[in-house]
């Protein structure tokens, strides 16, 4: 059986993924490991026979590149929008890395570990393969690899436990924007007793409320862009409940008969964005009031229900609710595409170009003191390029974004392949040292490094005023393990998790490469 598995690497990986998925669903107290189950199963299977973990470098690179690129594309727009807000978080993360560098160096001495082994433990606890490469080049032996293989699963487990404790908590987050997933949208009909321009209604100027139906003198139509409200008008207000209440109180009072229930003259429907001419463009650029006499009120993106505003960029796979005269529904469908088949087919050309750019950037090396070179590699290169392309949305005819269901599918598949192959590759080194006294001391150092780092990052998150979900994503990016990000997303539906991860992942790789060499000489 082992000979068959050794000769058929893809069979071995698929078995590891299947068993790892099952293991990931098993509850261990309050947590489930999710995709990280593939890593632990891979370690166990790889420990059985050294042949099972040989020659998997290409598979690891492919899985990791697919994962980080799709994360970057999805999080890019939000990252750059929130960059100024996240600068204190990024500075805090660098300071924490410097502190735990000292913990690794001092703890290694106290535990009787060589500097090379301590450096490998530092890299493994923070799951940084590029940092391991720098430590190995500096040491000139396999000690860093041994420390890395023992510390890697420790770093994953400890961080997942910390995230399980914080991701669904609540604390003051004055510097963080509210999650679109948690707002919830309502729509009510209001009778106007205070006439005046709609733009003066609270929430209208900043886009926190939107207006759709207007009934005036017994006729119903879609609200115009520069509508002047009259006494006795009835209008539908859409938005988060608190903002809708404030707008209704300014306009007049709520009425029981909801205008949206009368679909004789004005109707609404959700349309699927599948046209590449529409994807990557803002709602304002589509100019629906002029084209079809209609208005977008909501955008459903995955599990998020977003309030439409003119600056919101549409993505392939979005489901938009459009209020429009009944006779124009077909026109809206032609404009937006509204084709399930089209949106289920990814643009392989733009995906290939984006990945090629990311992998190419990852190959660029910069020399550092000590004869070591810095390269973003197949982890940070595709992530950085994905974030840039996600911010651009489109370049001429090329739409860089992926339909969200396709993005999530590719992301999950890439993650599982990477983790399974990584476990298989590290299985032998892990088994050789994990259950010795040296392995125990190395694991203790790893737990100390990642425990102190995770605790300080939680304090940083609270100190800079960001939410628990963004802090959890930042911690996943700080440690740099995709399985931790997947675990956080499995516990909480919140777009700020991916944004926090993207803020620290690439930065963390660069800083770890520098600091691991300091650990190796102390």
SEVO-624318 format. One record per residue (C-alpha): x, y negated, z. Coordinates in steps of 0.02 Angstrom, whole numbers, padded with zeros to 5 digits, always signed. Example, Ala and Ser with C-alpha at 12.3 -4.5 7.8 and 13.67 -1.06 7.14 Angstrom:
+00615+00225+00390+00684+00053+00357
***
This chain:
+00000+00000+00000+00141-00121+00044+00224-00084-00123+00063-00130-00213+00047-00293-00117+00231-00336-00144+00212-00311-00332+00051-00411-00343+00073-00578-00257-00095-00648-00310-00184-00496-00237-00090-00522-00074-00134-00707-00067-00318-00676-00103-00327-00544+00035-00245-00667+00155-00369-00803+00105-00518-00688+00126-00466-00624+00297-00405-00797+00350-00574-00873+00307-00659-00746+00420-00535-00777+00560-00561-00963+00541-00747-00944+00579-00718-00850+00743-00745-00964+00894-00602-00974+01018-00687-01063+01161-00752-01230+01095-00653-01228+00931-00640-01136+00765-00481-01147+00665-00567-01156+00495-00442-01155+00349-00296-01139+00472-00351-00958+00491-00265-00925+00323-00101-00989+00396-00107-00874+00547-00160-00721+00446-00021-00761+00322+00106-00764+00465+00046-00594+00525+00046-00514+00352+00213-00592+00303+00293-00522+00461+00253-00344+00405+00367-00341+00252+00490-00474+00190+00441-00442+00009+00266-00511+00038+00331-00687+00066+00458-00697-00075+00442-00811-00226+00290-00910-00169+00366-01083-00188+00270-01125-00347+00105-01066-00270+00135-01172-00115+00177-01325-00218+00022-01305-00328-00095-01283-00181-00022-01429-00083-00020-01545-00235-00202-01509-00275-00252-01540-00095-00160-01703-00062-00201-01776-00234-00389-01750-00212-00379-01823-00035-00287-01974-00105-00413-02003-00245-00558-01994-00123-00478-02103+00011-00383-02227-00096-00515-02362-00114-00555-02360+00072-00371-02359+00121-00326-02515+00022-00486-02602+00076-00443-02570+00259-00253-02589+00242-00241-02748+00345-00347-02668+00480-00235-02513+00482-00067-02601+00492-00067-02599+00684-00106-02412+00678+00040-02382+00559+00160-02482+00667+00102-02389+00821+00130-02221+00735+00310-02267+00693+00340-02315+00874+00267-02149+00934+00380-02052+00815+00532-02140+00887+00475-02095+01063+00448-01910+01025+00615-01905+00934+00691-01944+01104+00579-01812+01184+00641-01681+01059+00824-01725+01085+00815-01733+01275+00697-01584+01291+00811-01479+01180+00958-01513+01294+00861-01472+01452+00798-01309+01375+00970-01258+01316+00934-01272+01129+01063-01325+01002+01035-01493+00914+01000-01401+00750+00868-01291+00832+00791-01443+00918+00785-01534+00751+00696-01385+00672+00574-01382+00816+00540-01569+00792+00506-01540+00607+00397-01388+00640+00295-01467+00779+00255-01608+00656+00236-01482+00512+00354-01579+00398+00441-01472+00268+00539-01621+00197+00605-01655+00373+00656-01473+00385+00752-01487+00221+00846-01639+00290+00886-01549+00453+00947-01393+00362+01059-01496+00246+01134-01583+00397+01160-01424+00500+01222-01313+00358+01142-01157+00435+00972-01074+00465+00945-01134+00644+00826-01275+00592+00721-01150+00491+00704-01036+00642+00647-01181+00752+00528-01238+00617+00444-01067+00594+00412-01050+00781+00353-01228+00808+00241-01244+00654+00091-01144+00721+00113-01225+00892+00097-01397+00814-00060-01346+00720-00145-01268+00871-00106-01408+00995-00161-01544+00874-00324-01454+00833-00360-01442+01019-00332-01629+01041-00442-01672+00892-00579-01557+00957-00577-01660+01117-00588-01833+01035-00669-01829+00863-00849-01838+00922-00819-01950+01071-00865-02133+01081-00760-02280+01135-00755-02466+01092-00687-02493+00916-00694-02680+00882-00568-02672+00737-00654-02530+00646-00795-02537+00521-00950-02434+00555-00964-02265+00469-01083-02259+00322-01130-02085+00381-01191-02148+00548-01289-02302+00496-01443-02224+00417-01552-02326+00300-01734-02375+00316-01854-02473+00205-02008-02569+00260-02135-02688+00182-02142-02864+00253-02270-03002+00227-02190-03173+00210-02243-03313+00328-02084-03415+00310-02058-03463+00127-01888-03499+00055-01747-03421-00048-01707-03239-00014-01521-03276-00006-01551-03368+00160-01624-03212+00243-01505-03139+00375-01404-02998+00295-01437-03052+00115-01274-03147+00091-01160-03012+00163-01253-02868+00080-01312-02784+00240-01492-02784+00175-01564-02769+00000-01736-02811-00072-01828-02708-00202-02019-02725-00226-02111-02891-00230-02301-02909-00230-02366-03081-00273-02548-03124-00310-02594-02941-00330-02453-02901-00454-02304-02791-00408-02133-02808-00487-01947-02791-00447-01871-02933-00345-01768-03056-00448-01588-03107-00411-01632-03285-00357-01806-03258-00290-01897-03397-00198-02017-03320-00073-02191-03391-00050-02312-03376+00095-02417-03218+00073-02287-03127-00033-02246-02949+00016-02070-02882-00006-01980-02718+00031-01822-02734+00137-01692-02594+00133-01541-02568+00246-01484-02510+00419-01625-02521+00545-01552-02662+00649-01517-02771+00497-01689-02735+00424-01775-02787+00586-01679-02952+00587-01725-02988+00406-01908-02944+00437-01916-03057+00589-01848-03202+00485-01968-03174+00339-02129-03139+00433-02200-02975+00495-02207-02794+00443-02363-02727+00356-02429-02550+00366-02459-02526+00180-02290-02486+00105-02266-02557-00070-02156-02410-00121-02305-02293-00104-02395-02380-00246-02305-02319-00402-02427-02378-00534-02326-02528-00595-02155-02506-00515-02076-02337-00483-01914-02270-00409-01808-02116-00439-01637-02049-00398-01525-02037-00551-01362-01941-00562-01211-02041-00621-01133-01931-00755-01086-02059-00888-00900-02099-00895-00946-02272-00959-01031-02306-00793-00912-02218-00671-00779-02334-00602-00886-02489-00629-00974-02589-00495-01162-02601-00480-01149-02786-00521-01057-02748-00683-01200-02637-00742-01319-02787-00735-01475-02679-00715-01593-02827-00686-01555-02889-00862-01541-02720-00948-01690-02628-00876-01775-02752-00757-01723-02638-00614-01618-02633-00457-01510-02504-00368-01555-02494-00184-01460-02341-00120-01315-02230-00172-01304-02052-00110-01122-01994-00109-01099-01820-00039-01179-01826+00133-01171-02016+00143-01318-02130+00104-01243-02299+00057-01335-02463+00040-01308-02529-00136-01224-02696-00161-01151-02778-00314-00970-02739-00268-00998-02553-00236-00905-02449-00366-01001-02300-00434-00919-02129-00446-00959-01976-00549-01085-01871-00454-01164-02017-00359-01353-02010-00346-01422-02185-00359-01599-02237-00315-01661-02362-00443-01820-02465-00426-01883-02505-00600-02044-02538-00700-02123-02370-00741-02093-02387-00927-01904-02408-00904-01863-02246-00810-01802-02160-00968-01690-02308-01010-01607-02295-00840-01577-02108-00866-01492-02140-01033-01383-02276-00957-01323-02176-00806-01313-02007-00892-01417-01907-00768-01340-01741-00824-01299-01604-00699-01196-01512-00828-01088-01661-00872-01048-01702-00693-01001-01522-00652-00862-01525-00783-00703-01611-00722-00596-01716-00837-00445-01601-00848-00345-01732-00942-00356-01868-00808-00329-01737-00671-00174-01671-00759-00105-01845-00791-00133-01896-00610-00050-01740-00540+00096-01756-00661+00123-01937-00607+00116-01886-00424+00238-01741-00443+00352-01851-00547+00356-01987-00414+00391-01851-00285+00550-01805-00379+00626-01978-00364+00766-01973-00234+00840-02115-00134+01008-02091-00046+01015-02112+00143+01163-02127+00261+01243-01960+00301+01233-01890+00125+01047-01850+00136+00923-01903+00003+00744-01959+00031+00609-01895-00087+00421-01898-00064+00411-01722-00135+00257-01626-00188+00165-01676-00029+00177-01865-00021+00203-01901-00207+00032-01840-00267-00050-01917-00113+00021-02090-00147-00020-02085-00332-00194-02016-00293-00225-02162-00175-00169-02289-00306-00276-02210-00442-00423-02194-00322-00409-02381-00292-00402-02418-00479-00553-02304-00512-00524-02313-00700-00395-02370-00827-00477-02406-00994-00567-02246-01046-00485-02141-00909-00590-02115-00753-00475-02060-00612-00609-02013-00487-00680-01837-00476-00862-01793-00441-00868-01769-00254-00924-01586-00260-00781-01546-00380-00659-01645-00272-00708-01548-00116-00699-01381-00206-00525-01413-00277-00469-01482-00109-00528-01328-00014-00452-01207-00139-00285-01297-00142-00280-01303+00048-00314-01117+00069-00185-01069-00062-00054-01179+00019-00086-01116+00196-00093-00933+00146+00069-00944+00047+00154-01044+00185+00108-00912+00314+00171-00770+00205+00336-00860+00173+00368-00898+00358+00308-00732+00428+00477-00646+00441+00567-00792+00525+00421-00815+00644+00417-00631+00695+00605-00621+00719+00614-00758+00850+00440-00799+00913+00435-00668+01051+00612-00690+01118+00667-00803+01261+00743-00922+01135+00579-00923+01040+00483-00961+01200+00596-01109+01240+00577-01172+01062+00388-01157+01072+00388-01251+01237+00486-01392+01156+00366-01396+01009+00215-01404+01125+00299-01545+01222+00339-01644+01063+00168-01629+00983+00075-01646+01149+00162-01809+01193+00144-01870+01014-00042-01829+01004-00077-01907+01173+00014-02067+01128-00075-02076+00959-00243-02067+01047-00188-02210+01158-00130-02306+01004-00299-02278+00921-00391-02345+01071-00266-02486+01094-00281-02552+00916-00471-02539+00924-00510-02402+00798-00644-02268+00812-00620-02087+00868-00649-02019+00690-00516-02133+00615-00401-02089+00761-00429-01904+00727-00388-01928+00542-00235-02030+00588-00176-01893+00706-00196-01764+00566-00092-01876+00452+00034-01909+00590+00064-01723+00612+00048-01698+00425-00046-01534+00417-00192-01520+00294-00278-01387+00400-00295-01513+00541-00380-01637+00424-00497-01500+00363-00539-01456+00544-00579-01638+00586-00691-01654+00433-00778-01493+00483-00820-01564+00653-00878-01736+00596-00948-01810+00435-00861-01978+00428-00765-02059+00284-00648-02143+00409-00563-01976+00445-00489-01965+00269-00442-02149+00275-00346-02127+00437-00257-01975+00367-00205-02067+00209-00139-02213+00312-00008-02108+00403+00031-01954+00300+00156-02027+00175+00226-02150+00303+00251-02007+00426+00348-01902+00301+00472-02043+00269+00500-02084+00453+00516-01900+00503+00652-01871+00373+00755-02009+00452+00722-01966+00634+00751-01778+00620+00932-01813+00575+00951-01915+00734+00886-01766+00835+01013-01655+00746+01162-01756+00807+01109-01800+00985
***
